[in-house]
Amino acid sequence: MAEREYRPVVHEHDEFLARAMKRKGFAAAYAESADEYELVRELLAARARAGLTQEQVAECMGTTKSAVSRLESVGKHSPSVNTLKRYARAVGCEVEIRLVPASRPASASTPQSLRDCG
């Protein structure tokens, strides 16, 4: 059987999101998972830039296509840093993790970390 050329499906995410935001309850649910959606967009963009299929990424990572599919979806699991590093290597990237100060104004008497603990 002849090998087929990889051609990603064009997806206009902003257009899709604008339509979805009109649905009742979607905006609140989306906001709760915003970080996960951002990570998935990064993963998909990196794989598209690399021109790889899920099968090719899985092979490079030493895992299955279904594991890559789960990684590239927003769901009930959070990938480990090690898994993200393996994915990044497979698509020719590196993982960068940063902690940035919260945008809320801080009270002078209580350290930010203590106020956020509840």
Rosetta constraint file for C-alpha pairs under 8 A:
AtomPair CA 6 CA 51 HARMONIC 7.12 0.50
AtomPair CA 6 CA 52 HARMONIC 7.27 0.50
AtomPair CA 6 CA 53 HARMONIC 6.92 0.50
AtomPair CA 8 CA 48 HARMONIC 7.08 0.50
AtomPair CA 12 CA 16 HARMONIC 6.24 0.50
AtomPair CA 13 CA 17 HARMONIC 5.96 0.50
AtomPair CA 14 CA 18 HARMONIC 6.10 0.50
AtomPair CA 15 CA 19 HARMONIC 6.49 0.50
AtomPair CA 16 CA 20 HARMONIC 6.20 0.50
AtomPair CA 17 CA 21 HARMONIC 5.99 0.50
AtomPair CA 18 CA 22 HARMONIC 7.02 0.50
AtomPair CA 19 CA 23 HARMONIC 7.56 0.50
AtomPair CA 20 CA 26 HARMONIC 6.71 0.50
AtomPair CA 21 CA 26 HARMONIC 5.69 0.50
AtomPair CA 21 CA 27 HARMONIC 5.32 0.50
AtomPair CA 22 CA 26 HARMONIC 7.43 0.50
AtomPair CA 22 CA 27 HARMONIC 7.86 0.50
AtomPair CA 23 CA 27 HARMONIC 7.78 0.50
AtomPair CA 25 CA 29 HARMONIC 6.37 0.50
AtomPair CA 26 CA 30 HARMONIC 5.88 0.50
AtomPair CA 27 CA 31 HARMONIC 6.08 0.50
AtomPair CA 28 CA 32 HARMONIC 6.42 0.50
AtomPair CA 29 CA 33 HARMONIC 6.67 0.50
AtomPair CA 30 CA 34 HARMONIC 5.86 0.50
AtomPair CA 33 CA 37 HARMONIC 6.26 0.50
AtomPair CA 33 CA 74 HARMONIC 7.90 0.50
AtomPair CA 34 CA 38 HARMONIC 6.15 0.50
AtomPair CA 35 CA 39 HARMONIC 6.29 0.50
AtomPair CA 36 CA 40 HARMONIC 6.27 0.50
AtomPair CA 36 CA 74 HARMONIC 6.00 0.50
AtomPair CA 37 CA 41 HARMONIC 6.19 0.50
AtomPair CA 37 CA 74 HARMONIC 6.32 0.50
AtomPair CA 38 CA 42 HARMONIC 6.31 0.50
AtomPair CA 39 CA 43 HARMONIC 6.25 0.50
AtomPair CA 40 CA 44 HARMONIC 6.12 0.50
AtomPair CA 40 CA 71 HARMONIC 7.80 0.50
AtomPair CA 40 CA 72 HARMONIC 5.37 0.50
AtomPair CA 40 CA 73 HARMONIC 6.22 0.50
AtomPair CA 40 CA 74 HARMONIC 6.94 0.50
AtomPair CA 41 CA 45 HARMONIC 6.01 0.50
AtomPair CA 42 CA 46 HARMONIC 6.11 0.50
AtomPair CA 43 CA 47 HARMONIC 6.24 0.50
AtomPair CA 43 CA 72 HARMONIC 6.52 0.50
AtomPair CA 44 CA 48 HARMONIC 6.08 0.50
AtomPair CA 44 CA 72 HARMONIC 6.81 0.50
AtomPair CA 45 CA 49 HARMONIC 6.12 0.50
AtomPair CA 46 CA 50 HARMONIC 6.24 0.50
AtomPair CA 46 CA 88 HARMONIC 7.98 0.50
AtomPair CA 46 CA 91 HARMONIC 6.28 0.50
AtomPair CA 46 CA 93 HARMONIC 7.45 0.50
AtomPair CA 47 CA 51 HARMONIC 6.16 0.50
AtomPair CA 47 CA 52 HARMONIC 5.72 0.50
AtomPair CA 47 CA 53 HARMONIC 7.45 0.50
AtomPair CA 47 CA 91 HARMONIC 5.59 0.50
AtomPair CA 48 CA 52 HARMONIC 6.45 0.50
AtomPair CA 50 CA 91 HARMONIC 5.58 0.50
AtomPair CA 50 CA 92 HARMONIC 6.94 0.50
AtomPair CA 52 CA 56 HARMONIC 5.93 0.50
AtomPair CA 52 CA 57 HARMONIC 6.56 0.50
AtomPair CA 52 CA 91 HARMONIC 7.42 0.50
AtomPair CA 53 CA 57 HARMONIC 6.36 0.50
AtomPair CA 54 CA 58 HARMONIC 6.00 0.50
AtomPair CA 54 CA 65 HARMONIC 5.60 0.50
AtomPair CA 54 CA 68 HARMONIC 6.18 0.50
AtomPair CA 54 CA 69 HARMONIC 6.97 0.50
AtomPair CA 55 CA 59 HARMONIC 6.18 0.50
AtomPair CA 55 CA 64 HARMONIC 7.24 0.50
AtomPair CA 55 CA 65 HARMONIC 5.03 0.50
AtomPair CA 56 CA 60 HARMONIC 6.31 0.50
AtomPair CA 57 CA 61 HARMONIC 6.11 0.50
AtomPair CA 57 CA 65 HARMONIC 7.82 0.50
AtomPair CA 57 CA 68 HARMONIC 7.37 0.50
AtomPair CA 57 CA 87 HARMONIC 7.10 0.50
AtomPair CA 57 CA 90 HARMONIC 5.65 0.50
AtomPair CA 57 CA 91 HARMONIC 6.95 0.50
AtomPair CA 58 CA 62 HARMONIC 5.90 0.50
AtomPair CA 58 CA 63 HARMONIC 4.92 0.50
AtomPair CA 58 CA 64 HARMONIC 5.16 0.50
AtomPair CA 58 CA 65 HARMONIC 5.33 0.50
AtomPair CA 58 CA 67 HARMONIC 7.55 0.50
AtomPair CA 58 CA 68 HARMONIC 6.08 0.50
AtomPair CA 59 CA 63 HARMONIC 6.16 0.50
AtomPair CA 59 CA 64 HARMONIC 7.07 0.50
AtomPair CA 60 CA 90 HARMONIC 5.58 0.50
AtomPair CA 61 CA 86 HARMONIC 5.79 0.50
AtomPair CA 61 CA 87 HARMONIC 6.41 0.50
AtomPair CA 61 CA 90 HARMONIC 6.27 0.50
AtomPair CA 63 CA 67 HARMONIC 6.61 0.50
AtomPair CA 63 CA 68 HARMONIC 7.66 0.50
AtomPair CA 64 CA 68 HARMONIC 6.59 0.50
AtomPair CA 65 CA 69 HARMONIC 6.10 0.50
AtomPair CA 66 CA 70 HARMONIC 6.17 0.50
AtomPair CA 67 CA 71 HARMONIC 6.21 0.50
AtomPair CA 68 CA 72 HARMONIC 6.17 0.50
AtomPair CA 69 CA 73 HARMONIC 6.47 0.50
AtomPair CA 70 CA 74 HARMONIC 7.77 0.50
AtomPair CA 70 CA 75 HARMONIC 7.57 0.50
AtomPair CA 71 CA 79 HARMONIC 6.82 0.50
AtomPair CA 79 CA 83 HARMONIC 6.08 0.50
AtomPair CA 79 CA 84 HARMONIC 6.63 0.50
AtomPair CA 80 CA 84 HARMONIC 6.39 0.50
AtomPair CA 81 CA 85 HARMONIC 6.16 0.50
AtomPair CA 82 CA 86 HARMONIC 6.28 0.50
AtomPair CA 83 CA 87 HARMONIC 6.21 0.50
AtomPair CA 84 CA 88 HARMONIC 6.01 0.50
AtomPair CA 84 CA 95 HARMONIC 6.97 0.50
AtomPair CA 85 CA 89 HARMONIC 6.14 0.50
AtomPair CA 85 CA 94 HARMONIC 6.67 0.50
AtomPair CA 85 CA 95 HARMONIC 5.85 0.50
AtomPair CA 86 CA 90 HARMONIC 6.23 0.50
AtomPair CA 87 CA 91 HARMONIC 6.44 0.50
AtomPair CA 88 CA 92 HARMONIC 6.08 0.50
AtomPair CA 88 CA 93 HARMONIC 4.62 0.50
AtomPair CA 88 CA 94 HARMONIC 5.30 0.50
AtomPair CA 88 CA 95 HARMONIC 6.33 0.50
AtomPair CA 89 CA 93 HARMONIC 5.45 0.50
AtomPair CA 89 CA 94 HARMONIC 6.36 0.50
AtomPair CA 106 CA 110 HARMONIC 7.85 0.50
AtomPair CA 106 CA 111 HARMONIC 7.54 0.50
AtomPair CA 106 CA 112 HARMONIC 6.08 0.50
AtomPair CA 107 CA 111 HARMONIC 7.33 0.50
AtomPair CA 107 CA 112 HARMONIC 7.52 0.50
AtomPair CA 110 CA 114 HARMONIC 6.72 0.50
AtomPair CA 110 CA 115 HARMONIC 6.58 0.50
AtomPair CA 111 CA 115 HARMONIC 6.57 0.50
AtomPair CA 112 CA 116 HARMONIC 6.34 0.50
AtomPair CA 113 CA 117 HARMONIC 6.60 0.50
AtomPair CA 114 CA 118 HARMONIC 7.72 0.50
